[in-house]
């Protein structure tokens, strides 16, 4: 009986001893990966080299984006009130500087201009008449001087001839000023006539037409929107830490999602020397070099700019 009671007790004791040895092995197995994870050999072989070039690229290159712009892009407005009698061009047309885009009704101004020119001609003829009259009184003065020298006429008659010449000369000056005034009025009417001709301010593409024939317009009303097509410019800002590293003439690569198959080059045209205190940035202006291809004003472009060290 005593041996039969001891046998189960010994079996239970051996079972407890075996469980304690298993827990010691699990702890070692758990700590081994933690130890090996701190060694360089445990990291993937390609992970460290892949991270280094990306960090270098972020330090040496900056990607900037923005819309392509042109320097010459304006709304052509009416310079005087009137009625549009003719529209000479439509949206999408390419025109040269000075080309006629539209015409205001100019009949009244033309009539006033013709009257002004007639007035100028009349005053000019009057001036010539006064100039001839001066020659006559000058001849009378010469004759009176001779007669006075010979004692044939009194001195007051000689003075009368002298005053007559002086009076005629003042009349010439008066009529000359009248002629100048008439010519300036004529020039003013010519300028008003020029305002009735809506012309292209530079070689451009007519991007939009706002007005139509027969429409009454006031001074300042928009009639056309015109834009140059080159040179294409990209204006962007950079953090102030790059100031002094960006130079004019520096080259950069340029692409556009609207023309994904094309790659273009550009160069820095202007670098602002002033930092915007509100954003801590400065302005940079780049100009697209070479042929513009499919690029057009208004397209979004991305440029890759190298930062010199």
Backbone bond lengths (Angstrom), bond angles and torsions (degrees), N, CA, C in turn:
res aa  C-N    CA-C-N  psi(-1)  N-CA   C-N-CA  omega(-1)  CA-C   N-CA-C  phi
1 X - - - 1.464 - - 1.513 110.66 -
2 X 1.330 115.36 -38.69 1.458 118.23 -179.52 1.508 110.60 -66.94
3 X 1.368 118.99 -37.42 1.488 121.86 178.39 1.515 110.80 -71.67
4 X 1.319 115.40 -35.64 1.483 117.79 -179.58 1.513 111.00 -66.98
5 X 1.339 118.56 -32.08 1.483 120.77 178.86 1.508 110.53 -76.93
6 X 1.294 120.44 -30.35 1.473 123.55 -176.78 1.505 111.98 -77.00
7 X 1.297 118.73 -29.95 1.488 121.51 -176.61 1.522 111.39 -62.35
8 X 1.324 121.18 -48.99 1.481 119.16 176.63 1.501 113.54 -62.22
9 X 1.353 117.16 -33.36 1.469 119.38 -179.57 1.510 111.36 -66.76
10 X 1.341 116.49 -40.53 1.470 120.10 178.61 1.520 111.34 -67.18
11 X 1.299 116.89 -36.61 1.483 120.13 178.88 1.521 111.09 -64.73
12 X 1.336 116.68 -39.91 1.472 120.27 179.31 1.503 110.93 -67.35
13 X 1.370 116.20 -38.09 1.459 120.06 179.56 1.514 111.36 -65.06
14 X 1.328 117.86 -41.56 1.471 121.19 178.71 1.528 111.16 -65.40
15 X 1.325 116.25 -34.91 1.480 119.12 179.16 1.516 111.03 -66.21
16 X 1.355 115.87 -41.25 1.467 118.89 179.07 1.505 110.82 -66.02
17 X 1.327 118.07 -37.60 1.466 121.61 179.31 1.515 111.08 -65.02
18 X 1.316 118.52 -39.57 1.483 122.08 178.25 1.501 111.92 -65.81
19 X 1.316 120.90 -36.08 1.477 123.53 178.85 1.501 110.92 -67.05
20 X 1.297 118.27 -37.48 1.463 120.07 179.15 1.501 111.20 -63.99
21 X 1.314 121.32 -37.69 1.463 123.41 177.68 1.491 111.92 -66.35
22 X 1.310 121.77 -32.79 1.475 124.02 178.57 1.488 111.10 -67.42
23 X 1.298 122.62 -40.72 1.455 124.93 179.62 1.512 110.51 -63.55
24 X 1.260 122.61 -33.91 1.455 124.69 178.62 1.506 111.60 -66.29
25 X 1.310 120.19 -39.56 1.455 124.12 177.95 1.523 110.95 -66.53
26 X 1.340 123.81 -39.15 1.456 126.85 179.84 1.512 110.90 -64.38
27 X 1.299 116.08 -40.03 1.458 119.35 179.10 1.505 111.13 -63.56
28 X 1.247 120.23 -41.49 1.460 123.65 178.89 1.516 111.42 -65.87
29 X 1.333 113.88 -42.77 1.462 118.15 179.37 1.518 110.79 -63.97
30 X 1.315 117.89 -33.60 1.469 120.35 -179.54 1.518 111.29 -74.43
31 X 1.324 115.77 -36.27 1.462 117.99 -177.62 1.516 112.51 -78.28
32 X 1.306 117.11 -24.32 1.470 118.87 -178.64 1.517 112.27 -63.04
33 X 1.369 121.48 -47.56 1.467 120.37 177.20 1.522 111.84 -61.42
34 X 1.324 117.03 -37.48 1.466 118.00 179.71 1.514 110.44 -63.05
35 X 1.328 117.78 -35.64 1.454 120.78 -179.78 1.526 110.81 -72.31
36 X 1.338 115.92 -43.82 1.464 119.19 -177.47 1.517 112.42 -70.75
37 X 1.340 118.82 -24.01 1.456 120.29 -179.66 1.522 112.11 -67.56
38 X 1.316 117.78 -20.25 1.470 119.54 179.21 1.505 112.57 -84.65
39 X 1.332 118.21 -9.77 1.460 120.82 179.82 1.510 110.06 -86.29
40 X 1.356 120.07 148.11 1.467 122.22 179.99 1.511 112.90 -61.55
41 X 1.340 118.10 -28.94 1.463 119.95 -176.67 1.503 111.88 -67.30
42 X 1.341 118.70 -23.21 1.457 120.31 -177.58 1.506 111.73 -74.74
43 X 1.360 121.47 -22.88 1.463 123.35 -178.72 1.510 109.65 -75.38
44 X 1.388 119.74 152.60 1.469 121.87 177.37 1.517 109.52 -59.06
45 X 1.313 116.29 142.48 1.466 121.71 -174.53 1.511 112.63 -64.28
46 X 1.351 119.53 -30.84 1.469 122.81 -174.22 1.525 113.77 -96.63
47 X 1.342 117.80 -7.65 1.466 119.05 -173.52 1.522 111.98 -70.15
48 X 1.322 119.65 -43.96 1.469 121.03 -177.56 1.516 112.76 -67.52
49 X 1.355 121.84 -46.94 1.472 120.46 178.28 1.514 112.91 -62.44
50 X 1.339 118.92 -31.95 1.470 120.30 -179.65 1.517 110.91 -68.48
51 X 1.318 119.26 -32.55 1.459 121.24 -177.34 1.529 111.60 -75.93
52 X 1.334 118.35 -31.27 1.457 120.72 -175.21 1.526 113.50 -65.55
53 X 1.353 120.94 -47.95 1.471 119.06 178.91 1.515 112.75 -60.36
54 X 1.315 119.24 -37.91 1.461 121.35 179.41 1.523 110.42 -61.56
55 X 1.322 116.94 -40.09 1.459 120.05 179.68 1.525 110.50 -67.81
56 X 1.312 117.90 -39.19 1.462 121.22 178.64 1.518 110.50 -66.23
57 X 1.310 116.00 -40.31 1.460 119.01 -179.62 1.527 110.85 -64.48
58 X 1.333 117.60 -38.31 1.458 119.84 178.67 1.519 111.56 -65.37
59 X 1.317 117.66 -29.08 1.454 120.52 -179.80 1.531 111.99 -80.79
60 X 1.328 117.77 -31.66 1.463 120.95 -172.86 1.522 113.85 -100.59
61 X 1.308 118.59 -16.71 1.457 121.59 -175.80 1.525 110.06 -131.05
62 X 1.327 114.25 149.15 1.461 121.30 175.69 1.524 107.72 -132.44
63 X 1.315 116.46 131.43 1.459 121.68 175.39 1.529 109.09 -98.18
64 X 1.312 115.69 126.62 1.468 121.29 179.47 1.520 108.30 -126.33
65 X 1.304 116.39 153.11 1.455 120.61 -179.78 1.516 110.16 -143.53
66 X 1.320 115.06 159.75 1.456 121.03 179.73 1.515 109.95 170.79
67 X 1.327 117.78 176.61 1.471 120.72 179.98 1.529 111.07 -79.22
68 X 1.308 115.44 145.16 1.463 121.16 172.27 1.526 108.82 -75.63
69 X 1.306 116.06 134.40 1.456 120.91 -177.71 1.517 109.50 -128.28
70 X 1.321 115.83 168.27 1.458 122.71 172.44 1.523 107.60 -128.83
71 X 1.316 115.36 155.64 1.457 119.07 -177.66 1.520 111.54 -70.42
72 X 1.336 116.66 -38.88 1.462 120.83 -176.23 1.526 109.17 -101.86
73 X 1.323 115.40 105.67 1.466 122.07 177.46 1.525 106.82 -156.50
74 X 1.326 116.91 108.68 1.465 120.38 -171.10 1.527 110.66 -139.80
75 X 1.331 114.17 161.91 1.459 122.33 167.30 1.526 107.80 -91.09
76 X 1.323 116.70 125.73 1.463 121.14 175.37 1.523 107.07 -86.41
77 X 1.326 116.87 120.84 1.457 122.21 -175.42 1.523 111.40 -113.71
78 X 1.317 115.49 162.70 1.468 121.13 176.45 1.523 109.08 -74.35
79 X 1.335 116.67 132.46 1.457 121.28 179.40 1.528 112.28 -91.15
80 X 1.321 117.38 -8.05 1.459 121.14 175.71 1.517 108.50 -155.56
81 X 1.325 115.79 163.22 1.454 119.43 178.61 1.522 109.92 -77.51
82 X 1.311 115.45 155.45 1.459 120.21 179.05 1.515 111.13 163.71
83 X 1.320 114.61 -171.15 1.466 121.72 -179.93 1.521 108.87 -114.16
84 X 1.323 115.90 130.70 1.463 119.91 178.65 1.529 109.08 -72.36
85 X 1.319 115.13 111.52 1.467 118.93 -179.62 1.519 112.48 -88.67
86 X 1.345 117.36 -27.21 1.470 120.60 -177.93 1.518 109.92 -146.55
87 X 1.331 115.39 141.02 1.463 122.85 168.71 1.521 106.25 -111.49
88 X 1.321 116.04 119.00 1.461 120.32 -172.42 1.525 113.82 -96.94
89 X 1.325 118.58 -14.69 1.463 120.15 -177.65 1.515 110.11 -145.30
90 X 1.317 115.83 160.15 1.456 122.16 -178.37 1.524 109.91 -121.06
91 X 1.339 115.78 168.20 1.457 121.33 178.06 1.531 109.60 -62.32
92 X 1.322 114.99 137.95 1.453 121.16 -179.33 1.516 113.90 98.95
93 X 1.332 116.87 -10.60 1.464 120.67 -179.35 1.522 110.37 -80.40
94 X 1.318 115.92 143.17 1.454 122.36 173.50 1.520 108.42 -101.78
95 X 1.321 117.03 126.32 1.457 121.58 -173.98 1.517 109.43 -130.43
96 X 1.334 115.05 158.84 1.453 122.16 177.40 1.525 110.07 -89.60
97 X 1.325 115.10 161.72 1.461 120.22 177.61 1.527 109.70 -60.11
98 X 1.325 116.58 132.73 1.462 122.04 -179.42 1.513 114.52 88.96
99 X 1.337 117.93 -5.28 1.467 120.29 179.47 1.528 109.88 -66.78
100 X 1.321 116.03 143.74 1.463 121.53 -178.32 1.527 110.18 -75.98
101 X 1.339 115.90 122.33 1.465 121.72 177.65 1.523 111.59 -95.84
102 X 1.326 116.33 -40.41 1.467 121.06 -179.00 1.524 108.45 -157.44
103 X 1.337 115.05 164.25 1.457 120.85 -177.29 1.519 109.69 -134.19
104 X 1.346 115.55 129.03 1.458 120.60 172.74 1.525 109.81 -86.84
105 X 1.327 116.19 156.66 1.461 120.82 175.95 1.531 108.79 -61.99
106 X 1.343 116.55 119.39 1.470 120.94 -173.26 1.520 113.16 -118.10
107 X 1.323 119.06 14.01 1.466 120.72 -172.65 1.527 112.22 -63.45
108 X 1.327 118.07 -42.67 1.455 120.29 -179.34 1.526 111.49 -65.43
109 X 1.328 115.88 -41.55 1.471 119.26 -179.62 1.516 110.49 -67.19
110 X 1.324 118.11 -38.82 1.466 121.08 178.38 1.523 110.29 -61.77
111 X 1.349 116.97 -41.85 1.465 120.49 179.26 1.532 110.54 -64.65
112 X 1.342 116.50 -43.92 1.461 119.30 178.12 1.523 111.66 -63.87
113 X 1.304 116.52 -35.82 1.460 120.16 179.51 1.522 111.16 -67.31
114 X 1.300 117.27 -41.38 1.463 120.20 177.93 1.527 110.59 -63.40
115 X 1.340 116.94 -39.02 1.460 120.13 176.97 1.525 110.72 -65.37
116 X 1.319 116.92 -40.16 1.454 120.40 178.17 1.516 112.26 -64.53
117 X 1.319 116.77 -39.55 1.464 120.04 178.06 1.534 111.04 -66.81
118 X 1.321 116.47 -37.33 1.469 119.26 177.29 1.524 110.26 -65.09
119 X 1.324 116.90 -39.59 1.469 120.69 178.07 1.521 110.65 -63.26
120 X 1.308 117.48 -41.44 1.464 120.82 178.56 1.518 111.28 -62.96
121 X 1.316 116.09 -41.66 1.466 119.05 178.96 1.523 110.79 -64.59
122 X 1.321 117.15 -38.48 1.465 120.12 179.75 1.523 111.68 -64.78
123 X 1.326 115.98 -44.78 1.464 119.38 179.71 1.526 110.49 -67.27
124 X 1.310 116.77 -35.58 1.464 119.93 178.12 1.530 110.88 -63.42
125 X 1.331 116.86 -40.51 1.469 119.95 176.90 1.529 111.30 -66.67
126 X 1.347 115.11 -37.60 1.458 118.83 176.93 1.522 111.23 -62.91
127 X 1.331 116.37 -38.32 1.460 120.53 178.39 1.524 111.10 -63.99
128 X 1.300 116.47 -41.86 1.464 119.10 178.17 1.537 110.93 -62.59
129 X 1.325 115.41 -36.37 1.460 118.98 178.23 1.532 110.87 -63.93
130 X 1.335 116.29 -43.40 1.458 119.88 178.27 1.532 111.56 -65.14
131 X 1.303 117.10 -36.93 1.460 120.62 178.26 1.538 110.68 -64.83
132 X 1.325 116.25 -38.71 1.471 119.04 176.34 1.524 110.50 -67.97
133 X 1.321 115.63 -36.67 1.462 119.58 178.89 1.528 111.29 -63.29
134 X 1.310 117.09 -35.99 1.461 120.79 177.76 1.521 110.72 -62.70
135 X 1.309 116.35 -39.04 1.463 119.38 179.52 1.539 110.55 -62.98
136 X 1.341 114.70 -35.27 1.466 118.53 179.24 1.522 110.55 -66.58
137 X 1.329 116.50 -48.33 1.467 118.60 -176.93 1.522 111.28 -70.26
138 X 1.311 117.67 -26.99 1.451 119.79 174.46 1.531 110.89 -66.74
139 X 1.324 114.93 -39.84 1.472 118.57 176.28 1.527 110.66 -64.55
140 X 1.354 116.45 -39.00 1.458 119.69 176.60 1.524 111.22 -63.34
141 X 1.318 116.06 -36.51 1.465 119.72 179.79 1.538 110.58 -66.30
142 X 1.304 116.75 -40.76 1.473 120.06 178.48 1.528 110.40 -62.40
143 X 1.322 115.67 -43.34 1.468 119.16 179.62 1.526 110.67 -65.62
144 X 1.337 116.65 -41.84 1.464 119.82 179.74 1.527 111.16 -64.42
145 X 1.321 116.68 -34.95 1.458 119.60 178.23 1.528 111.13 -64.70
146 X 1.314 115.97 -39.61 1.467 119.61 178.32 1.540 111.03 -65.23
147 X 1.321 114.47 -45.23 1.459 118.47 -179.38 1.526 110.90 -63.60
148 X 1.318 116.00 -38.21 1.458 119.41 178.70 1.518 110.71 -66.53
149 X 1.345 115.02 -41.02 1.465 117.91 178.21 1.535 112.12 -62.65
150 X 1.339 114.90 -32.65 1.470 119.01 178.82 1.523 111.73 -83.92
151 X 1.304 118.02 -1.99 1.449 122.49 -179.58 1.499 114.89 75.28
152 X 1.349 116.66 23.24 1.460 120.21 -176.71 1.540 111.65 -92.26
153 X 1.304 119.04 -20.41 1.473 121.21 179.09 1.514 108.18 -131.20
154 X 1.344 117.13 153.11 1.455 119.38 179.21 1.550 110.80 -75.98
155 X 1.294 115.81 170.69 1.470 121.34 -176.66 1.532 112.07 -68.32
156 X 1.324 116.99 -35.39 1.469 119.04 -179.57 1.520 112.16 -63.12
157 X 1.332 117.78 -31.19 1.468 120.60 177.21 1.534 110.18 -70.37
158 X 1.316 116.83 -36.15 1.469 120.41 175.21 1.531 110.66 -65.28
159 X 1.338 115.76 -42.99 1.455 119.17 178.38 1.525 111.81 -63.69
160 X 1.314 116.41 -36.22 1.469 119.56 176.54 1.518 110.74 -59.20
161 X 1.309 117.87 -42.18 1.475 121.37 178.70 1.532 110.66 -65.96
162 X 1.316 117.30 -37.27 1.471 120.88 178.42 1.531 111.23 -65.91
163 X 1.332 115.87 -45.24 1.470 119.27 179.22 1.535 111.81 -65.00
164 X 1.322 115.26 -32.09 1.465 119.33 178.40 1.526 110.68 -64.03
165 X 1.302 116.89 -42.03 1.475 120.58 178.04 1.529 110.13 -64.14
166 X 1.330 116.67 -44.22 1.459 119.98 179.95 1.523 110.99 -63.30
167 X 1.341 117.47 -40.87 1.461 121.20 178.60 1.524 111.97 -61.70
168 X 1.327 115.98 -42.27 1.472 119.53 179.91 1.528 111.11 -65.71
169 X 1.317 116.83 -35.47 1.460 119.28 178.91 1.537 111.59 -67.16
170 X 1.333 116.54 -37.72 1.464 118.92 175.36 1.527 111.28 -66.25
171 X 1.308 117.79 -35.37 1.464 121.28 176.03 1.527 110.57 -63.70
172 X 1.325 116.53 -37.13 1.471 119.73 178.22 1.527 110.17 -63.86
173 X 1.343 117.26 -42.45 1.453 120.19 178.34 1.528 111.49 -64.34
174 X 1.324 116.47 -39.60 1.467 119.72 178.86 1.516 111.28 -62.85
175 X 1.309 116.61 -47.00 1.470 120.30 -179.03 1.531 110.53 -68.74
176 X 1.333 117.88 -31.65 1.473 120.58 177.29 1.527 110.54 -63.63
177 X 1.337 116.14 -41.46 1.460 119.68 177.76 1.528 111.15 -66.91
178 X 1.313 117.26 -36.94 1.467 120.48 175.45 1.522 110.34 -61.66
179 X 1.329 116.17 -39.31 1.464 119.86 178.81 1.528 110.63 -67.10
180 X 1.327 117.53 -40.98 1.470 120.50 177.57 1.525 110.99 -61.29
181 X 1.340 115.72 -42.18 1.473 119.49 178.65 1.520 110.98 -62.89
182 X 1.316 116.67 -43.84 1.460 120.43 -179.75 1.532 111.18 -63.60
183 X 1.319 116.44 -38.86 1.462 119.40 179.65 1.528 111.49 -69.48
184 X 1.335 117.39 -36.25 1.462 119.65 176.46 1.527 111.25 -67.10
185 X 1.327 117.26 -38.13 1.465 120.21 174.33 1.526 110.67 -63.03
186 X 1.304 115.39 -39.08 1.462 120.05 176.91 1.525 110.55 -63.46
187 X 1.340 116.57 -42.62 1.465 120.67 178.27 1.520 110.90 -64.44
188 X 1.327 117.87 -38.27 1.462 121.39 178.14 1.528 110.98 -61.98
189 X 1.319 116.69 -40.62 1.462 120.26 178.09 1.531 111.21 -68.34
190 X 1.328 116.43 -34.15 1.467 119.18 176.45 1.524 110.70 -64.79
191 X 1.342 116.63 -38.42 1.466 119.81 176.93 1.526 111.33 -66.18
192 X 1.324 116.38 -39.84 1.459 119.55 176.69 1.523 110.97 -63.19
193 X 1.318 115.58 -35.84 1.471 119.35 177.58 1.524 110.43 -67.40
194 X 1.331 117.57 -38.52 1.463 120.22 177.76 1.521 111.45 -63.13
195 X 1.338 116.77 -32.64 1.464 120.08 179.74 1.522 112.73 -67.18
196 X 1.318 117.32 -19.63 1.465 119.82 177.67 1.529 111.62 -78.47
197 X 1.333 117.02 -11.23 1.459 121.95 178.30 1.526 108.29 -100.91
198 X 1.318 116.32 112.13 1.463 121.61 179.17 1.519 107.17 -88.51
199 X 1.325 117.10 111.56 1.460 121.05 -174.06 1.523 111.07 -119.25
200 X 1.339 115.91 162.13 1.460 121.81 178.08 1.521 109.68 -74.57
201 X 1.326 118.49 129.75 1.471 120.22 -178.22 1.519 113.71 -75.19
202 X 1.339 117.50 -18.45 1.472 122.37 179.47 1.525 107.58 -161.96
203 X 1.330 116.97 171.21 1.460 120.60 174.57 1.522 107.91 -60.29
204 X 1.320 117.23 123.41 1.464 117.74 -168.93 1.521 111.65 -156.13
205 X 1.311 112.93 170.20 1.459 123.44 170.77 1.525 107.33 -106.41
206 X 1.333 116.35 128.89 1.464 120.67 177.23 1.527 107.19 -78.50
207 X 1.325 115.86 103.76 1.463 120.11 -174.75 1.523 112.55 -81.78
208 X 1.347 117.26 -30.27 1.464 119.39 -175.24 1.526 109.41 -156.79
209 X 1.329 115.72 144.23 1.471 121.41 173.89 1.519 108.06 -117.95
210 X 1.343 115.33 127.07 1.453 120.99 -177.31 1.529 113.03 -97.69
211 X 1.332 118.27 -28.61 1.467 121.98 -170.80 1.532 110.38 -106.76
212 X 1.328 114.58 172.86 1.462 120.92 179.32 1.527 108.90 -142.79
213 X 1.308 116.12 161.87 1.461 120.57 -178.70 1.520 111.35 -61.58
214 X 1.336 115.54 142.41 1.455 121.44 -179.39 1.507 114.84 84.20
215 X 1.324 117.80 -5.04 1.455 121.32 -177.93 1.529 110.41 -80.20
216 X 1.312 115.73 137.60 1.465 120.53 174.70 1.519 108.44 -86.63
217 X 1.301 116.42 130.16 1.456 121.30 -177.25 1.525 109.56 -123.36
218 X 1.297 115.35 154.64 1.454 122.88 175.02 1.520 109.75 -108.66
219 X 1.298 115.04 164.83 1.450 119.11 178.63 1.530 109.93 -61.60
220 X 1.329 116.69 130.44 1.458 122.10 -179.85 1.508 114.42 94.83
221 X 1.330 118.80 -8.08 1.465 120.80 177.45 1.529 110.43 -67.11
222 X 1.342 116.81 137.98 1.468 120.93 178.77 1.526 109.85 -74.82
223 X 1.327 114.88 132.27 1.464 121.06 179.56 1.525 111.74 -112.46
224 X 1.333 117.00 -43.13 1.465 122.21 -179.19 1.519 109.02 -141.74
225 X 1.319 114.66 155.21 1.457 121.58 167.74 1.509 107.04 -116.28
226 X 1.336 116.98 119.39 1.460 121.34 -176.69 1.521 108.62 -121.73
227 X 1.325 115.34 150.95 1.449 120.65 -178.40 1.516 110.36 -144.32
228 X 1.305 115.98 142.28 1.455 120.77 169.02 1.528 108.36 -74.64
229 X 1.326 116.61 160.51 1.456 120.52 -179.03 1.521 112.76 -108.68
230 X 1.298 117.13 -10.11 1.455 122.14 178.87 1.531 108.27 -158.67
231 X 1.318 117.77 158.81 1.471 126.85 -6.88 1.520 111.77 -73.72
232 X 1.338 115.27 147.18 1.455 120.80 178.71 1.523 109.56 -83.15
233 X 1.320 115.73 137.92 1.455 121.88 -176.18 1.524 110.29 -125.70
234 X 1.303 115.53 150.88 1.472 122.10 175.19 1.516 107.31 -128.63
235 X 1.318 116.23 117.57 1.464 121.37 179.08 1.530 108.64 -106.74
236 X 1.308 116.21 130.06 1.466 120.69 -179.80 1.523 108.97 -146.35
237 X 1.327 115.43 171.47 1.459 121.58 179.47 1.523 109.71 -119.34
238 X 1.317 115.47 151.18 1.459 122.10 177.72 1.525 108.83 -129.43
239 X 1.339 117.02 153.35 1.473 119.60 176.53 1.525 110.89 -61.54
240 X 1.314 115.54 152.80 1.461 120.84 -174.99 1.520 112.85 -63.32
241 X 1.338 118.48 -20.13 1.465 119.72 -179.27 1.525 111.65 -67.24
242 X 1.359 117.15 -18.61 1.455 119.86 179.17 1.527 112.94 -89.64
243 X 1.320 117.23 -5.27 1.458 119.99 179.64 1.529 109.74 -63.51
244 X 1.299 116.33 130.45 1.458 121.47 -175.40 1.506 113.00 97.82
245 X 1.346 117.13 -18.33 1.461 120.87 177.30 1.528 112.13 -95.43
246 X 1.334 117.30 -21.26 1.466 121.98 -178.97 1.522 108.56 -96.97
247 X 1.321 116.65 128.73 1.459 122.02 -177.30 1.524 110.14 -122.40
248 X 1.323 115.91 151.37 1.466 120.45 174.02 1.522 109.44 -64.87
249 X 1.342 115.16 144.17 1.458 120.57 -177.36 1.508 114.01 88.98
250 X 1.323 117.94 -9.33 1.459 121.16 -179.95 1.522 110.29 -67.64
251 X 1.327 117.04 138.62 1.458 122.79 -176.99 1.522 110.53 -89.58
252 X 1.339 115.30 150.88 1.459 121.36 174.45 1.515 109.62 -149.63
253 X 1.313 116.00 154.69 1.459 122.67 178.62 1.520 109.42 -88.40
254 X 1.336 115.52 144.09 1.467 120.02 -175.31 1.516 109.77 -137.96
255 X 1.318 116.04 133.93 1.460 123.14 175.53 1.522 109.24 -136.05
256 X 1.332 114.83 166.01 1.460 120.26 178.06 1.520 109.07 -139.21
257 X 1.332 118.19 135.80 1.469 119.61 176.40 1.524 112.62 -65.38
258 X 1.334 117.32 -19.13 1.457 120.03 176.89 1.527 112.36 -79.55
259 X 1.326 117.16 -14.30 1.467 122.23 176.09 1.527 107.04 -137.19
260 X 1.345 117.73 69.68 1.465 120.72 -170.22 1.519 114.01 -66.25
261 X 1.318 119.16 -20.95 1.458 121.32 -177.29 1.527 112.94 -88.54
262 X 1.316 116.86 -1.80 1.462 120.04 -176.84 1.530 110.39 -110.36
263 X 1.310 114.25 142.44 1.461 121.30 173.26 1.516 108.24 -124.44
264 X 1.299 115.90 134.30 1.457 121.19 -176.60 1.526 109.13 -127.46
265 X 1.291 114.46 162.34 1.455 120.84 174.91 1.522 108.72 -115.23
266 X 1.303 115.09 154.53 1.457 121.60 178.60 1.520 108.06 -143.38
267 X 1.309 115.58 165.69 1.460 119.77 177.24 1.521 109.32 -135.99
268 X 1.311 115.27 150.42 1.452 121.74 -179.52 1.526 108.83 -69.21
269 X 1.320 115.88 124.90 1.461 121.47 -179.49 1.529 111.84 -101.21
270 X 1.310 117.20 -39.69 1.460 121.41 -179.00 1.525 109.32 -141.12
271 X 1.317 115.93 141.87 1.465 122.73 174.43 1.522 107.18 -129.88
272 X 1.311 115.97 118.70 1.458 119.28 -179.23 1.528 109.84 -70.72
273 X 1.304 115.87 142.95 1.466 121.38 177.78 1.526 111.82 -99.31
274 X 1.334 116.27 8.54 1.464 121.49 -177.22 1.526 109.15 -113.78
275 X 1.313 116.53 133.45 1.462 122.62 177.19 1.519 108.74 -93.24
276 X 1.340 116.04 131.39 1.454 120.56 174.60 1.524 108.05 -74.20
277 X 1.329 118.68 114.93 1.470 119.47 -175.62 1.519 113.75 -66.32
278 X 1.324 117.87 -24.84 1.459 119.72 -177.76 1.522 112.74 -76.27
279 X 1.353 117.02 -29.83 1.464 120.33 -177.71 1.520 113.39 -116.79
280 X 1.327 117.72 -13.70 1.454 119.95 -178.46 1.517 112.73 68.80
281 X 1.331 117.32 32.41 1.458 121.99 -178.91 1.524 109.98 -128.90
282 X 1.335 115.78 167.02 1.452 121.86 174.97 1.526 109.04 -131.92
283 X 1.330 116.49 156.24 1.455 122.48 -175.07 1.520 111.23 -87.63
284 X 1.331 114.71 143.89 1.462 122.47 174.62 1.525 107.51 -133.13
285 X 1.328 116.42 137.92 1.461 122.01 179.09 1.517 108.57 -121.27
286 X 1.341 116.02 123.90 1.462 122.28 178.92 1.526 109.43 -115.79
287 X 1.331 115.95 147.72 1.462 122.41 -179.84 1.520 109.64 -117.78
288 X 1.346 116.73 131.87 1.457 121.87 179.28 1.519 109.10 -67.85
289 X 1.322 116.10 131.72 1.461 121.55 -179.18 1.527 110.10 -98.94
290 X 1.334 115.53 150.48 1.454 120.56 176.52 1.515 112.83 73.20
291 X 1.333 115.51 -162.32 1.464 121.56 -178.10 1.526 109.87 -67.25
292 X 1.330 115.95 141.85 1.471 119.70 -177.04 1.516 112.66 -85.58
293 X 1.337 117.89 -11.90 1.462 120.33 177.38 1.510 112.18 59.07
294 X 1.336 115.73 -125.22 1.471 121.20 -179.88 1.522 112.95 -89.79
295 X 1.317 117.72 -0.11 1.458 120.20 -178.64 1.520 110.94 -69.25
296 X 1.318 115.52 139.86 1.459 121.85 -179.98 1.533 108.66 -137.23
297 X 1.330 117.28 153.98 1.467 119.51 175.68 1.523 111.06 -56.78
298 X 1.309 116.22 137.65 1.455 121.55 -179.73 1.512 114.15 98.49
299 X 1.353 118.08 -18.92 1.461 120.28 178.13 1.525 110.26 -68.51
300 X 1.329 115.14 150.17 1.452 120.32 174.80 1.515 109.26 -83.37
301 X 1.312 117.02 134.96 1.460 122.37 -179.22 1.517 109.44 -129.88
302 X 1.330 115.32 151.19 1.460 122.67 176.26 1.512 108.32 -122.23
303 X 1.308 116.49 131.43 1.464 121.78 -179.03 1.520 108.95 -118.97
304 X 1.316 115.08 142.62 1.471 122.10 177.71 1.527 107.16 -108.96
305 X 1.301 115.07 111.97 1.458 121.79 -172.44 1.513 110.16 -110.85
306 X 1.321 115.76 126.27 1.458 120.06 177.01 1.524 109.38 -85.27
307 X 1.299 115.65 134.37 1.459 121.86 179.25 1.529 108.76 -97.57
308 X 1.320 118.06 109.42 1.472 118.94 179.19 1.533 110.39 -62.62
309 X 1.329 114.46 144.95 1.472 119.45 -179.79 1.532 110.10 -89.56
